[in-house]
Amino acid sequence: MRVVSLLSSATEIMCALEAGEFLVGRSHECDTPPWVRSLPACSEPAFDISVSSGEIDREVNRRIRAGEPLYRIHTGRIRALAPDLIIAQSHCEVCAVTPGDVERSGAFVPGARVLELTAASLDGIFASMVEVARAVGLETRGHELVARERARLDRLRAITAPLRRPSIVMLEWADPVFPMGNWGPELVDAANGDLLLGKRGQHSSAIASGQVKAADPEYLVVAPCGFALERAARELPVLERYPWWNALRAVRTGKVAFADGNLFFNRSGMTITRSAEILAEILHGVISAEPAQGRHWLWMKDARGAGVSAA
């Protein structure tokens, strides 16, 4: 079977199923495990994403209103790869390539199946793992994979349940402010935190920034969508411009953390359990596998000008 994955989480799932040899093409965002970067990239952003978070948000909204694409699909490359299966996601038109993007680009290959994945919750992510496994003839292996991830989350819950439950706000964008939604609240639950903003199982959306001050959490975790750790840490000056920033309890006590949203919190694949473990490390000092501080997350005091080791 020949598979083009236009979704980073699907690429991770394929490899976790030990089906990576089926992959012949990937999205521009597929980076885990590292060897997949050697596969042909079949997409790219349609605009400059190196600009500020505020400029990115404005351009995304302008393109959506104008009906312009957020991603360029390399149609000829996909056709040349002759896939039997193309994987995309239909949950969010902003975060990754959608089946609609594939259709509009003319990249459909005769005889190829397009698998649409959507997930707004942990259960949805686990269902996606089974869907991918079923599509490549490995359904039993998919159920085994889900069982392992559920057991790992259960172990984390058992460890953190006796601990005090601190309040937390998680942001997946800084300008404007977006509190984390979808499966994010469930990750906080697994780490035994008390989430003050964010809607479970729903898309995140912009809020008035003053709502963060009104919530005044003990901990603030900033994991912008699509931003690796070093890029996330560069959002500190953006946040410092808000008039309420210095009055925030988490700022005064030094309990603001910046995390790799691209690899962990915003990705609906094999890193969700590790995301919950990272939260438990931030909130409780609980280390599940190996320390993630300095590699996948940083305290605010270390964020400015910090050197970050390679993931």
Summary of the structure (lengths in Angstrom):
residues: 311
radius of gyration: 19.3
end to end distance: 30.1
largest distance: 58.9
contacts: 1069
relative contact order: 0.12
helix: 43%
strand: 16%
